[in-house]
Every structure is written in structure tokens, then in C-alpha cells.
């Protein structure tokens, strides 16, 4: 039996970072949103023992350092289902080191897929708890949609859906290491913080114009003034985006558009300079 799951990209409409915790993680507050840019995750049982991960065309790790591998291992531990060989194939479209949660979403897809594959009686809440053992963004990626994340990302509150809109997502050639970006943020005084509570209220009344005014990400303050992120932000705004900012720890930049046609034209223009440009409606 073969199971296929789509793993959507994760965007941060707001992202604030607090102090480093004793466990080494930082406190975060973020309004997260899924977008229809997908990896495809295929899972099947095979006769050999262990977990085998393949990701053709990438240099991603395929052992315990891969979150999809870790998700399969945690699933067996938490459910006490007898271990068998598991083959996982990752067809990647979400760029790596972009702040789009591709690895976390792949891991969440593995958890959902293995629940289906084994017919396991595991609730969504239990799957999210399991996901927290795999990685900080994985519980959100199990849930998807529009949600407020706190703690290290595992404490989730469902929010009213983001009104229909389209994202243009641009990944510049530079890659950002999440660990390095957190260290840079620790070294500076954060001047402005996005208001996630206000974002939640704007979502509740469906005020897209106000939502766009509240979009923000403190990681941008850790970037040099000449960062390509700011160049892309300006281009997105010039091409009609109602809001634009870096997502996650970067380096991808998202532009939020009210109209599909405007977004489509902007994506067409930006992909001339940035091949990793994607048009994706909100989920």
C-alpha cells in the first residue's frame, strides 16, 4: 500500500522572537498561514527493516537528521505499532533554508500518512503532540490553515481563516541558516515588534487591509541594510503587493496580493531575476 500526502509551505504573517529559554529554544509568537506550494510525500511499507528516505535531485540528509525520517521513528515510538520497513520519497518544490517550513511540513505529512497507512486510532491533537517531538514547526504543519503559535511553536490556537488572497513567494540565491539568524537576533535590540494579537482580531473580522498593515517579521531587523530581501520587498510592493516581508528566518520573501491577476503578473516579472518564484493561493 502506498500513501501520498501533500506538504504545503508555511508562511509567517507575523513573527516575534523573545528570550532564549533554558532548553536552548526561543519564545516565539507567530501567526502562521499555509500556502498552496507543495512538496509531495510518498510513504510505503517495504520488506527491509528501518526507515529509508529518498529526495531525488537534492542534497538533503536521508538519515536521522532528516525530519521526515525522525517523524517516522517517533510515530512508531508513540503508537507502539510493530516496526516495519518504511520507504519515504520526498519530491521537493519548497526551497530549503527559505523560512517556508518545507522540512517541517514533510515531517507532518509523514505523520499524517503513517496514521492512514496503519489505520492508527490517533487523534489530530495526539498527532500534534507527537509532532512536537520532531520539530518546533511540525505541530503547526500537522494542523495547517491559519493559527497563532506560541512557546517554541508548539502551542497553537486556531484563528479565523485569512480572507482569500494570493502569495508571490520569492527565494533569492542566498540561504539563511535558522540557527545563525537566531544568534544574530540575540545580538541586537529589537526596535519594532509585530502585534500578533491585533492580527488575530483583524482576522476575526476579515479586514484584509488591516491584516496587510500588521504583517511583520523581527528577523528582518537582523539583516544588513543592503540585503537582497529588502530589494525583493520593494519590488513586490511596486508590483502591487498589499504587504511584503520575509517569512520565517528567511531568506524567502512573500508578497500578499488581493487579486490573482496582479499576483500572476508580479510573479511573471520577478521570476526573470529570481527563478525560484512561486504563485500560491492561501489555503
C-alpha positions, 0 to 999 in steps of 0.5 A: 500500500502506498500513501501520498500526502501533500506538504504545503509551505508555511508562511509567517504573517507575523513573527516575534522572537523573545528570550532564549529559554533554558532548553536552548529554544526561543519564545516565539509568537507567530501567526502562521498561514499555509500556502498552496506550494507543495512538496509531495510525500510518498510513504510505503511499507517495504520488506527491509527493516528501518526507515529509508528516505529518498529526495531525488535531485537534492542534497538533503540528509536521508538519515536521522537528521532528516525530519521526515525520517525522525517523524517516522521513528517517533510515530512508531515510538508513540503508537507502539505499532510493530516496526516495519520497513518504511520507504519515504520519497520526498519530491521537493518544490519548497526551497530549503533554508527559505523560512517556508517550513518545507522540512517541517511540513514533510515531517507532518505529512509523514505523520499524517500518512503513517496514521492512514497507512496503519489505520492508527486510532490517533487523534489530530491533537495526539498527532500534534503532540507527537509532532512536537517531538520532531520539530518546533514547526511540525505541530503547526504543519500537522494542523495547517490553515491559519493559527497563532503559535506560541512557546517554541511553536508548539502551542497553537490556537486556531484563528479565523481563516485569512480572507482569500488572497494570493502569495508571490513567494520569492527565494533569492540565491542566498540561504539563511541558516535558522540557527545563525539568524537566531544568534544574530537576533540575540545580538541586537535590540529589537526596535519594532515588534509585530502585534500578533494579537491585533492580527488575530482580531483583524482576522476575526473580522476579515479586514484584509487591509488591516491584516496587510498593515500588521504583517511583520517579521523581527528577523528582518531587523537582523539583516544588513541594510543592503540585503537582497530581501529588502530589494525583493520587498520593494519590488513586490510592493511596486508590483502591487503587493498589499504587504511584503516581508520575509517569512520565517528566518528567511531568506524567502520573501512573500508578497500578499496580493488581493487579486490573482491577476496582479499576483500572476503578473508580479510573479511573471516579472520577478521570476526573470531575476529570481527563478525560484518564484512561486504563485500560491493561493492561501489555503 
